[in-house]
Each structure stands twice: as structure tokens, then as C-alpha cells.
Amino acid sequence: MASRVQLSVPDIRAAKRVVIKIGSALLVDREKGLRQGWLSALAMDVAEAKVRGADVVLVSSGSIALGRSVLGLGSGVLTLEQSQACAAVGQIRLARAYEEVLAPHGITTAQVLVTLEDTEDRRRYLNSRATMETLLGLGVVPIVNENDTVATDEIRFGDNDRLAAQIAVTVGADQLILLSDVDGFYSANPKEDPTAQRFDLVEKITPAIEAMAGDPISGLSKGGMKTKLLAAKTAVAGGCAMAIMEGSVLRPLKALAEGANRTWFVAQSDPQAARKRWINAMKPRGELRLDAGAVKAMAEGKSLLPAGVVSVEGNFGRGDPVALVSPAGDVIGKGLVRYTVAEAKAIAGHRSGEIAAILGYEGRAALVHRDDMVV
């Protein structure tokens, strides 16, 4: 079922930065453990995307499923402590599996474990974003998972669909692909209702669309359609298109490019524009008064360095929004500051090379990075 408005359908081959979410049911067989052949085929998809010049992030479930298989805990409901123990055992095997299938393609991998708090706290968010940007800039494929060994029920994402959407927004991805056990979003659960129809394209997530979401179909994965819609809301609000597709086929990204069944949720803007709107909507907790040179540099798309700051006002912490003020006193922009107010006052007017001597530790060169700024 297509949307009434014929929007441009995203093409995985055009993605500049793509986040791929892999569900437990695809990666782990309940009886046999890791699906090695499937994972090796996925590695070929990742390598092909890298050859095209795309950045790739993998958000992978499977550590608990792998761990419980190794520990012989069967198929019953796990306690929180058992889940954490399974994750500790399974996570090392999961990371090694990805390393082994991607290394033959010349791809370096990194393991990144996060919790919900890492995305809700702006300081941790900026740390995560900076780390991910550095890894991607070095050509690394980060393997991201929820830190199940320390996460509790109160801080868990609860499923990696939501986690994948948060990561997609954090890294400014233009596409998010959920490899699932269903081939798209349906008007009802297709395993229960034979009249259910699949949407090729969803232009807007309306209350009617939300009402169609059902419960999880797989007994191994946690995420049902409700969580996938929550993920889609997060992704498209961040300027990232999202696809749901059945991922058990070998080389699922190749299949997606060749027209496999799927549902695309269309973003209304690009990731950079969405991020700028988010920053612009924040209430500043302080201000940085700039000199003329800093104003000129920012107008040219450069970051704000400490040397261009004349004075610092307010009460802000690292990651908080601040107003950027011209020598004439006009607010010319906003940004997320990379230092506390005390640190900013100490390094204001100094060159970036002097930061370590002033603060006693190595800091970031920019006071406000251009990616965290609206001018």
C-alpha cells in the first residue's frame, strides 16, 4: 500500500551515513547459536557500503541470546541478574564475531556500549557523539549495543530499535535500517490477520498509524511494532529516513537495494537541519561575548575557539546551550558549549594550545564546535 503522496523513496545505495540494526532472532539461532553464514553475508553488505564511501554503524542485539546459549540457561524468563550475566558472557563473543567477519574486508571494528542515560545527559551525549565521529572519521565500523551488564530496568532502552534510532540521530545518519523478522509495517499483525496490508511508504506517523502497531511476533526479540514506530518517530524527527525489512535473507542490504519488501518512513528534512532546529529551540544558560575575528570565522563555518571569546556569563555545564554574542551585543547564534562556565572563563582569550597548561589536562580545541552551533 503506497502513500497517497508520491514522495521520493530513499535508496540505500545513496546513503552517506547508515545505521543498521540487527535483531537477536536474525543473529542467533536458539538451538545452534550464532548464525555465522548470515553474519558473513552481512559483512559483504557492509564492505560494499564502505566501498561506496558510506559510513556504517551497526547496532546489534544478541549478547544476551548468545550468553544464555553458552551458559545453558534455556528458554525461560531470565532475571535481571541472569540477563546481565548472559550479556557479560555473550558480549565478548558478539564483538569477536563481528571483528572476524569484517577484518577480511579490511574493516576495523570498535565496540561501543551505551545506556539510556548516555543519550539523555547532554554531557554524555556530546562525549558519545565525539567518540563516534572520531571512529567514523578513521573509517571504523562501530558495533553498538546497550550495556546490558550494568543497565537496570529503570534505565534500559528495552529494545535496540529505540537505541538504533537514538544512535542514528547522535551520529547524524541519513538512513536507519531495521533488520527485523517482518518485511515492513502492516495495517495489522499479518500472522493474525490475513487481510493486513503492508505500507511501502509512510509519509507521517499519525494516530491511525500508531493504532495499527501490534505486539512482538518473535519469541526471541523484544521489539514489536510499537517500539519500531517509536524508533521511526525519533529517526525522522532527526532528519533520518528509516526502513523496516525482513532481514533473514543473505545480504539483506543488497536485497533492499534490489527492491525487497520493506516500509520506508520518510524524513521531512536532513540530519543537519534537524539538529540545527533542535539546538536553536534550546534556552541558553549563559553567553559568550565574541571578538570580531571570531564572528568572521563563525560566518565562514568555523568552530568557536577560546581565543575569540572576550567574556563569559551565566551558569552552565558542559553540553549546555549558550548564546553567542557579537561585540555590539547582538545574539548571533547558539551552541552547545564543550566546557563548564569556570573552565570557559579560565581559557577565554587564550589559544587552544594553552588549554592543557591552564586547566591541567588536555581539553578540546573548540569551545563550541561548528557541528553544535547555529549562526
ChimeraX attribute file (.defattr): number of C-alpha atoms within 10 A of each C-alpha:
attribute: neighborCount
match mode: 1-to-1
recipient: residues
	/A:1	12
	/A:2	13
	/A:3	12
	/A:4	9
	/A:5	9
	/A:6	9
	/A:7	12
	/A:8	8
	/A:9	13
	/A:10	19
	/A:11	14
	/A:12	21
	/A:13	16
	/A:14	15
	/A:15	20
	/A:16	17
	/A:17	22
	/A:18	27
	/A:19	28
	/A:20	24
	/A:21	27
	/A:22	24
	/A:23	25
	/A:24	26
	/A:25	23
	/A:26	22
	/A:27	24
	/A:28	23
	/A:29	17
	/A:30	17
	/A:31	9
	/A:32	9
	/A:33	16
	/A:34	22
	/A:35	14
	/A:36	15
	/A:37	12
	/A:38	18
	/A:39	21
	/A:40	18
	/A:41	18
	/A:42	23
	/A:43	22
	/A:44	19
	/A:45	18
	/A:46	26
	/A:47	21
	/A:48	16
	/A:49	22
	/A:50	19
	/A:51	10
	/A:52	13
	/A:53	15
	/A:54	20
	/A:55	23
	/A:56	23
	/A:57	28
	/A:58	24
	/A:59	26
	/A:60	24
	/A:61	27
	/A:62	26
	/A:63	29
	/A:64	25
	/A:65	28
	/A:66	27
	/A:67	25
	/A:68	23
	/A:69	22
	/A:70	15
	/A:71	13
	/A:72	10
	/A:73	14
	/A:74	13
	/A:75	13
	/A:76	6
	/A:77	9
	/A:78	14
	/A:79	9
	/A:80	15
	/A:81	13
	/A:82	17
	/A:83	20
	/A:84	21
	/A:85	19
	/A:86	25
	/A:87	25
	/A:88	18
	/A:89	21
	/A:90	22
	/A:91	25
	/A:92	14
	/A:93	18
	/A:94	23
	/A:95	19
	/A:96	13
	/A:97	15
	/A:98	24
	/A:99	19
	/A:100	15
	/A:101	19
	/A:102	20
	/A:103	13
	/A:104	12
	/A:105	14
	/A:106	9
	/A:107	17
	/A:108	17
	/A:109	21
	/A:110	16
	/A:111	18
	/A:112	17
	/A:113	17
	/A:114	21
	/A:115	18
	/A:116	18
	/A:117	14
	/A:118	16
	/A:119	19
	/A:120	11
	/A:121	13
	/A:122	17
	/A:123	19
	/A:124	16
	/A:125	17
	/A:126	20
	/A:127	16
	/A:128	20
	/A:129	18
	/A:130	14
	/A:131	14
	/A:132	21
	/A:133	16
	/A:134	12
	/A:135	18
	/A:136	18
	/A:137	11
	/A:138	10
	/A:139	17
	/A:140	19
	/A:141	25
	/A:142	22
	/A:143	22
	/A:144	23
	/A:145	25
	/A:146	24
	/A:147	20
	/A:148	25
	/A:149	20
	/A:150	16
	/A:151	19
	/A:152	15
	/A:153	9
	/A:154	8
	/A:155	12
	/A:156	18
	/A:157	22
	/A:158	18
	/A:159	19
	/A:160	27
	/A:161	32
	/A:162	23
	/A:163	24
	/A:164	30
	/A:165	30
	/A:166	20
	/A:167	25
	/A:168	31
	/A:169	25
	/A:170	21
	/A:171	21
	/A:172	24
	/A:173	26
	/A:174	27
	/A:175	31
	/A:176	32
	/A:177	27
	/A:178	29
	/A:179	27
	/A:180	24
	/A:181	20
	/A:182	23
	/A:183	20
	/A:184	22
	/A:185	29
	/A:186	22
	/A:187	19
	/A:188	19
	/A:189	21
	/A:190	16
	/A:191	10
	/A:192	9
	/A:193	11
	/A:194	9
	/A:195	12
	/A:196	15
	/A:197	15
	/A:198	19
	/A:199	19
	/A:200	20
	/A:201	24
	/A:202	23
	/A:203	18
	/A:204	15
	/A:205	15
	/A:206	9
	/A:207	8
	/A:208	9
	/A:209	15
	/A:210	14
	/A:211	11
	/A:212	15
	/A:213	19
	/A:214	17
	/A:215	12
	/A:216	17
	/A:217	17
	/A:218	14
	/A:219	8
	/A:220	17
	/A:221	19
	/A:222	18
	/A:223	20
	/A:224	19
	/A:225	23
	/A:226	16
	/A:227	21
	/A:228	23
	/A:229	21
	/A:230	15
	/A:231	24
	/A:232	30
	/A:233	20
	/A:234	20
	/A:235	30
	/A:236	28
	/A:237	20
	/A:238	29
	/A:239	24
	/A:240	30
	/A:241	29
	/A:242	31
	/A:243	26
	/A:244	26
	/A:245	24
	/A:246	19
	/A:247	28
	/A:248	18
	/A:249	14
	/A:250	16
	/A:251	18
	/A:252	19
	/A:253	24
	/A:254	20
	/A:255	16
	/A:256	19
	/A:257	13
	/A:258	11
	/A:259	9
	/A:260	15
	/A:261	17
	/A:262	23
	/A:263	22
	/A:264	25
	/A:265	28
	/A:266	25
	/A:267	24
	/A:268	16
	/A:269	16
	/A:270	17
	/A:271	24
	/A:272	18
	/A:273	13
	/A:274	20
	/A:275	21
	/A:276	18
	/A:277	12
	/A:278	13
	/A:279	20
	/A:280	18
	/A:281	10
	/A:282	15
	/A:283	12
	/A:284	19
	/A:285	15
	/A:286	19
	/A:287	22
	/A:288	29
	/A:289	22
	/A:290	26
	/A:291	18
	/A:292	13
	/A:293	12
	/A:294	22
	/A:295	22
	/A:296	11
	/A:297	14
	/A:298	19
	/A:299	12
	/A:300	9
	/A:301	14
	/A:302	17
	/A:303	19
	/A:304	24
	/A:305	23
	/A:306	25
	/A:307	19
	/A:308	21
	/A:309	26
	/A:310	19
	/A:311	15
	/A:312	19
	/A:313	16
	/A:314	14
	/A:315	14
	/A:316	19
	/A:317	21
	/A:318	18
	/A:319	21
	/A:320	23
	/A:321	26
	/A:322	27
	/A:323	27
	/A:324	25
	/A:325	21
	/A:326	19
	/A:327	13
	/A:328	10
	/A:329	10
	/A:330	11
	/A:331	15
	/A:332	15
	/A:333	17
	/A:334	26
	/A:335	28
	/A:336	26
	/A:337	28
	/A:338	24
	/A:339	21
	/A:340	16
	/A:341	21
	/A:342	14
	/A:343	18
	/A:344	23
	/A:345	17
	/A:346	15
	/A:347	22
	/A:348	22
	/A:349	17
	/A:350	16
	/A:351	14
	/A:352	18
	/A:353	12
	/A:354	16
	/A:355	20
	/A:356	13
	/A:357	10
	/A:358	13
	/A:359	13
	/A:360	9
	/A:361	8
	/A:362	13
	/A:363	16
	/A:364	14
	/A:365	17
	/A:366	18
	/A:367	27
	/A:368	25
	/A:369	19
	/A:370	16
	/A:371	14
	/A:372	19
	/A:373	25
	/A:374	21
	/A:375	16
